Amino acid sequence: MQVRPLQDRVLVERLEEETKTAGGIIIPDNNKEKPAQGKIVAVGQGTMLENGDYRALLVKEGDTVLFGKYAGTEVKVEGKEMLIMRQDDLLGIMQ
């Protein structure tokens, strides 16, 4: 099953955070937060303008992005937990 987001929405797969800090301290599972970093899996066609044309999104499939802690709506696609969110909910693209 494939999902194609509508309009200015994107489908994001969360990336796993490191379980170890830079200093070598292991973070226990109960203290870990959901990562606010993910990979774009699919994008919609863009924002619809008043004249009926679409303005393309700034992100594309494969981009690694940052997003807010409570951004998006959680969905399950082929057993994987993913997020659908608007492009406006994205905070930045990782270079």
mmCIF file of the C-alpha atoms, coordinates in Angstrom:
data_MODEL
# 
_entry.id   MODEL 
# 
loop_
_atom_site.group_PDB 
_atom_site.id 
_atom_site.type_symbol 
_atom_site.label_atom_id 
_atom_site.label_alt_id 
_atom_site.label_comp_id 
_atom_site.label_asym_id 
_atom_site.label_entity_id 
_atom_site.label_seq_id 
_atom_site.pdbx_PDB_ins_code 
_atom_site.Cartn_x 
_atom_site.Cartn_y 
_atom_site.Cartn_z 
_atom_site.occupancy 
_atom_site.B_iso_or_equiv 
_atom_site.pdbx_formal_charge 
_atom_site.auth_seq_id 
_atom_site.auth_comp_id 
_atom_site.auth_asym_id 
_atom_site.auth_atom_id 
_atom_site.pdbx_PDB_model_num 
ATOM 1  C CA . MET A 1 1  ? 0.000  0.000  0.000   1.00 0.00 ? 1  MET A CA 1 
ATOM 2  C CA . GLN A 1 2  ? 1.349  3.400  -0.919  1.00 0.00 ? 2  GLN A CA 1 
ATOM 3  C CA . VAL A 1 3  ? 0.261  6.754  0.472   1.00 0.00 ? 3  VAL A CA 1 
ATOM 4  C CA . ARG A 1 4  ? 0.527  9.991  -1.474  1.00 0.00 ? 4  ARG A CA 1 
ATOM 5  C CA . PRO A 1 5  ? -0.130 13.057 0.671   1.00 0.00 ? 5  PRO A CA 1 
ATOM 6  C CA . LEU A 1 6  ? -2.511 15.705 -0.644  1.00 0.00 ? 6  LEU A CA 1 
ATOM 7  C CA . GLN A 1 7  ? -1.780 19.388 -1.312  1.00 0.00 ? 7  GLN A CA 1 
ATOM 8  C CA . ASP A 1 8  ? 1.074  20.748 0.875   1.00 0.00 ? 8  ASP A CA 1 
ATOM 9  C CA . ARG A 1 9  ? 1.411  17.714 3.136   1.00 0.00 ? 9  ARG A CA 1 
ATOM 10 C CA . VAL A 1 10 ? 4.381  15.366 3.473   1.00 0.00 ? 10 VAL A CA 1 
ATOM 11 C CA . LEU A 1 11 ? 4.785  11.813 4.782   1.00 0.00 ? 11 LEU A CA 1 
ATOM 12 C CA . VAL A 1 12 ? 7.697  11.563 7.228   1.00 0.00 ? 12 VAL A CA 1 
ATOM 13 C CA . GLU A 1 13 ? 9.389  8.503  8.734   1.00 0.00 ? 13 GLU A CA 1 
ATOM 14 C CA . ARG A 1 14 ? 11.000 9.247  12.106  1.00 0.00 ? 14 ARG A CA 1 
ATOM 15 C CA . LEU A 1 15 ? 14.736 8.602  12.365  1.00 0.00 ? 15 LEU A CA 1 
ATOM 16 C CA . GLU A 1 16 ? 15.990 6.812  15.455  1.00 0.00 ? 16 GLU A CA 1 
ATOM 17 C CA . GLU A 1 17 ? 17.955 8.893  17.932  1.00 0.00 ? 17 GLU A CA 1 
ATOM 18 C CA . GLU A 1 18 ? 21.303 7.826  19.282  1.00 0.00 ? 18 GLU A CA 1 
ATOM 19 C CA . THR A 1 19 ? 21.165 5.807  22.505  1.00 0.00 ? 19 THR A CA 1 
ATOM 20 C CA . LYS A 1 20 ? 24.581 7.129  23.539  1.00 0.00 ? 20 LYS A CA 1 
ATOM 21 C CA . THR A 1 21 ? 25.698 10.699 24.195  1.00 0.00 ? 21 THR A CA 1 
ATOM 22 C CA . ALA A 1 22 ? 28.906 12.157 22.759  1.00 0.00 ? 22 ALA A CA 1 
ATOM 23 C CA . GLY A 1 23 ? 30.576 11.448 26.112  1.00 0.00 ? 23 GLY A CA 1 
ATOM 24 C CA . GLY A 1 24 ? 29.635 7.759  25.955  1.00 0.00 ? 24 GLY A CA 1 
ATOM 25 C CA . ILE A 1 25 ? 26.747 7.808  28.452  1.00 0.00 ? 25 ILE A CA 1 
ATOM 26 C CA . ILE A 1 26 ? 23.980 5.370  27.509  1.00 0.00 ? 26 ILE A CA 1 
ATOM 27 C CA . ILE A 1 27 ? 20.473 6.831  27.625  1.00 0.00 ? 27 ILE A CA 1 
ATOM 28 C CA . PRO A 1 28 ? 17.883 4.435  29.102  1.00 0.00 ? 28 PRO A CA 1 
ATOM 29 C CA . ASP A 1 29 ? 14.771 3.665  27.021  1.00 0.00 ? 29 ASP A CA 1 
ATOM 30 C CA . ASN A 1 30 ? 12.380 5.216  29.536  1.00 0.00 ? 30 ASN A CA 1 
ATOM 31 C CA . ASN A 1 31 ? 14.177 8.590  29.285  1.00 0.00 ? 31 ASN A CA 1 
ATOM 32 C CA . LYS A 1 32 ? 14.255 8.751  25.517  1.00 0.00 ? 32 LYS A CA 1 
ATOM 33 C CA . GLU A 1 33 ? 11.980 11.189 23.717  1.00 0.00 ? 33 GLU A CA 1 
ATOM 34 C CA . LYS A 1 34 ? 10.491 10.712 20.282  1.00 0.00 ? 34 LYS A CA 1 
ATOM 35 C CA . PRO A 1 35 ? 12.950 12.013 17.712  1.00 0.00 ? 35 PRO A CA 1 
ATOM 36 C CA . ALA A 1 36 ? 12.144 15.323 16.044  1.00 0.00 ? 36 ALA A CA 1 
ATOM 37 C CA . GLN A 1 37 ? 14.073 14.341 12.943  1.00 0.00 ? 37 GLN A CA 1 
ATOM 38 C CA . GLY A 1 38 ? 12.824 12.340 10.013  1.00 0.00 ? 38 GLY A CA 1 
ATOM 39 C CA . LYS A 1 39 ? 13.133 11.403 6.370   1.00 0.00 ? 39 LYS A CA 1 
ATOM 40 C CA . ILE A 1 40 ? 10.593 12.537 3.766   1.00 0.00 ? 40 ILE A CA 1 
ATOM 41 C CA . VAL A 1 41 ? 8.977  9.439  2.222   1.00 0.00 ? 41 VAL A CA 1 
ATOM 42 C CA . ALA A 1 42 ? 6.378  11.135 0.004   1.00 0.00 ? 42 ALA A CA 1 
ATOM 43 C CA . VAL A 1 43 ? 5.234  14.672 -0.830  1.00 0.00 ? 43 VAL A CA 1 
ATOM 44 C CA . GLY A 1 44 ? 1.972  16.151 -2.102  1.00 0.00 ? 44 GLY A CA 1 
ATOM 45 C CA . GLN A 1 45 ? 1.618  18.142 -5.317  1.00 0.00 ? 45 GLN A CA 1 
ATOM 46 C CA . GLY A 1 46 ? 2.002  21.500 -3.560  1.00 0.00 ? 46 GLY A CA 1 
ATOM 47 C CA . THR A 1 47 ? -0.027 24.488 -2.431  1.00 0.00 ? 47 THR A CA 1 
ATOM 48 C CA . MET A 1 48 ? -2.959 25.422 -4.648  1.00 0.00 ? 48 MET A CA 1 
ATOM 49 C CA . LEU A 1 49 ? -2.906 29.062 -5.720  1.00 0.00 ? 49 LEU A CA 1 
ATOM 50 C CA . GLU A 1 50 ? -5.992 31.200 -6.379  1.00 0.00 ? 50 GLU A CA 1 
ATOM 51 C CA . ASN A 1 51 ? -5.689 30.730 -10.156 1.00 0.00 ? 51 ASN A CA 1 
ATOM 52 C CA . GLY A 1 52 ? -5.760 26.910 -9.801  1.00 0.00 ? 52 GLY A CA 1 
ATOM 53 C CA . ASP A 1 53 ? -2.036 26.312 -10.353 1.00 0.00 ? 53 ASP A CA 1 
ATOM 54 C CA . TYR A 1 54 ? 0.148  24.538 -7.805  1.00 0.00 ? 54 TYR A CA 1 
ATOM 55 C CA . ARG A 1 55 ? 3.259  25.951 -6.155  1.00 0.00 ? 55 ARG A CA 1 
ATOM 56 C CA . ALA A 1 56 ? 5.788  23.146 -5.629  1.00 0.00 ? 56 ALA A CA 1 
ATOM 57 C CA . LEU A 1 57 ? 6.972  22.244 -2.128  1.00 0.00 ? 57 LEU A CA 1 
ATOM 58 C CA . LEU A 1 58 ? 10.455 23.165 -0.915  1.00 0.00 ? 58 LEU A CA 1 
ATOM 59 C CA . VAL A 1 59 ? 11.164 19.591 0.262   1.00 0.00 ? 59 VAL A CA 1 
ATOM 60 C CA . LYS A 1 60 ? 11.486 16.442 -1.816  1.00 0.00 ? 60 LYS A CA 1 
ATOM 61 C CA . GLU A 1 61 ? 11.533 12.709 -1.172  1.00 0.00 ? 61 GLU A CA 1 
ATOM 62 C CA . GLY A 1 62 ? 14.682 11.611 0.642   1.00 0.00 ? 62 GLY A CA 1 
ATOM 63 C CA . ASP A 1 63 ? 15.287 14.931 2.468   1.00 0.00 ? 63 ASP A CA 1 
ATOM 64 C CA . THR A 1 64 ? 16.098 14.736 6.178   1.00 0.00 ? 64 THR A CA 1 
ATOM 65 C CA . VAL A 1 65 ? 14.029 17.295 8.069   1.00 0.00 ? 65 VAL A CA 1 
ATOM 66 C CA . LEU A 1 66 ? 13.491 18.696 11.553  1.00 0.00 ? 66 LEU A CA 1 
ATOM 67 C CA . PHE A 1 67 ? 9.989  19.149 12.928  1.00 0.00 ? 67 PHE A CA 1 
ATOM 68 C CA . GLY A 1 68 ? 8.279  20.159 16.168  1.00 0.00 ? 68 GLY A CA 1 
ATOM 69 C CA . LYS A 1 69 ? 7.794  17.711 19.022  1.00 0.00 ? 69 LYS A CA 1 
ATOM 70 C CA . TYR A 1 70 ? 4.010  17.498 18.595  1.00 0.00 ? 70 TYR A CA 1 
ATOM 71 C CA . ALA A 1 71 ? 3.824  18.179 14.832  1.00 0.00 ? 71 ALA A CA 1 
ATOM 72 C CA . GLY A 1 72 ? 1.794  16.065 12.448  1.00 0.00 ? 72 GLY A CA 1 
ATOM 73 C CA . THR A 1 73 ? -0.636 13.192 12.712  1.00 0.00 ? 73 THR A CA 1 
ATOM 74 C CA . GLU A 1 74 ? 0.643  9.696  13.415  1.00 0.00 ? 74 GLU A CA 1 
ATOM 75 C CA . VAL A 1 75 ? -0.386 7.018  10.896  1.00 0.00 ? 75 VAL A CA 1 
ATOM 76 C CA . LYS A 1 76 ? 0.622  3.392  10.295  1.00 0.00 ? 76 LYS A CA 1 
ATOM 77 C CA . VAL A 1 77 ? 1.696  2.494  6.775   1.00 0.00 ? 77 VAL A CA 1 
ATOM 78 C CA . GLU A 1 78 ? 2.690  -1.128 6.143   1.00 0.00 ? 78 GLU A CA 1 
ATOM 79 C CA . GLY A 1 79 ? 3.274  -1.627 9.871   1.00 0.00 ? 79 GLY A CA 1 
ATOM 80 C CA . LYS A 1 80 ? 5.583  1.390  10.210  1.00 0.00 ? 80 LYS A CA 1 
ATOM 81 C CA . GLU A 1 81 ? 4.639  4.425  12.294  1.00 0.00 ? 81 GLU A CA 1 
ATOM 82 C CA . MET A 1 82 ? 4.889  7.588  10.224  1.00 0.00 ? 82 MET A CA 1 
ATOM 83 C CA . LEU A 1 83 ? 3.721  11.183 10.370  1.00 0.00 ? 83 LEU A CA 1 
ATOM 84 C CA . ILE A 1 84 ? 1.665  13.208 7.933   1.00 0.00 ? 84 ILE A CA 1 
ATOM 85 C CA . MET A 1 85 ? 2.179  16.940 8.346   1.00 0.00 ? 85 MET A CA 1 
ATOM 86 C CA . ARG A 1 86 ? 1.970  20.181 6.440   1.00 0.00 ? 86 ARG A CA 1 
ATOM 87 C CA . GLN A 1 87 ? 5.136  21.693 5.021   1.00 0.00 ? 87 GLN A CA 1 
ATOM 88 C CA . ASP A 1 88 ? 4.537  24.619 7.417   1.00 0.00 ? 88 ASP A CA 1 
ATOM 89 C CA . ASP A 1 89 ? 5.119  22.224 10.373  1.00 0.00 ? 89 ASP A CA 1 
ATOM 90 C CA . LEU A 1 90 ? 8.674  21.508 9.206   1.00 0.00 ? 90 LEU A CA 1 
ATOM 91 C CA . LEU A 1 91 ? 11.363 23.559 10.919  1.00 0.00 ? 91 LEU A CA 1 
ATOM 92 C CA . GLY A 1 92 ? 14.259 22.932 8.547   1.00 0.00 ? 92 GLY A CA 1 
ATOM 93 C CA . ILE A 1 93 ? 16.075 20.658 6.121   1.00 0.00 ? 93 ILE A CA 1 
ATOM 94 C CA . MET A 1 94 ? 19.280 18.958 7.290   1.00 0.00 ? 94 MET A CA 1 
ATOM 95 C CA . GLN A 1 95 ? 22.233 19.640 4.948   1.00 0.00 ? 95 GLN A CA 1 
# 
